[in-house]
């Protein structure tokens, strides 16, 4: 059973700021997706999830949405990572929820699957990242 491991979580202010500064973005299925290729020394994919307080003022709602997204990502991560590794691509990813509705579990699974497919097709068009020393 695939897990969402600690090293797959995008953490650290410097990493997130560099992603926001240098990353490319697109909107898909109620998410704003910000991504960029990562050095090959990093895990195949690192993910951060942002659920804005402005859209969902209740912490209970924000936490539920994050849980649903993590579970959906964990479910489709294996096939997504296989396709990335076949093409020798690693990426850093930030999902920002822009939809104003709290989605159900099945709806979230479908949205994440479609979003990952679109991200995969966009990553194949990018040049790979150079190996950089980790900060």
Buried (B, 14 or more C-beta within 10 A) or exposed (E): EEEEEEEBBBEEEEBBEBBEEEBEEEEBBBBBBBBBBBBEEBBBBBBBBBBEEEBBEEEEEBEBBBEBBBBBBBBBBEBBBEBBEEEEBBBBBBBBBBBEEBBEEEBBBBBBBBBBBBBBEBBEEEEBBEEEEEE
